[in-house]
Amino acid sequence: MRRILVSLGLTDVGGITERVVGLLRPLVGDATLDVVVGGAASSLPVLRDLSSKDPRLALHVDAQDMPRLTLEADLAVGAGGSTTWERCVLALPTLALILADNQVAAARALAEAGVAPCLDVAAPDFEAAFAREVSDLLDNAERRAALSAASAGVCDGLGAERVAAAFLPYITARHAT
């Protein structure tokens, strides 16, 4: 395990990024934590301070290179929102965190399908469950490989091409009349 991507949304709801980084640091050994936050994230001051003291912490503020960061990662801890699909396209094994009510259904469906385990940050046992999941993911290469394969099977990244192919005959016919 060389790199772990931590991307929980640029707005950093409730300072979740600082909380998660605090939980990860004692678990990850020498792995680099690529931590992505927005410039207005409430965790940013603490994360800047931590990154100046901990060489494993690579802070990316308003990152413009998410595809590279995602490709370089061996594991992700990510929000259960729309970036889930980007991680699936790149077959990145992920622990998905539910940060908002609108993420519950999709995150749980992906967990049930074996794509990504999910945890609700509002659960009373979140910290203990997080430590168990992360430890298992770090120690279990076969599980990470299975998550990666399941992720790739869920979303191939070709949806826009399929939509365009479906609409092209209608657009062409309309212009012909």
CORMOJO-V342059 format. One line per field, one symbol per residue. psi: psi as a letter, one per 40 degrees, with the letter a starting at -180 (. if undefined). Layout:
psi=???
This chain:
psi=hdhhhhhfhdefhefddddddddddedebeihhhhhiieehdeddddddddedheehhhhhfhefddddddeieiihiifadeddddddefhhihhhheideedddddddddeedhiiiheeidfdddddddddddddegddddddddddddedheeeddddddddddddddddde.
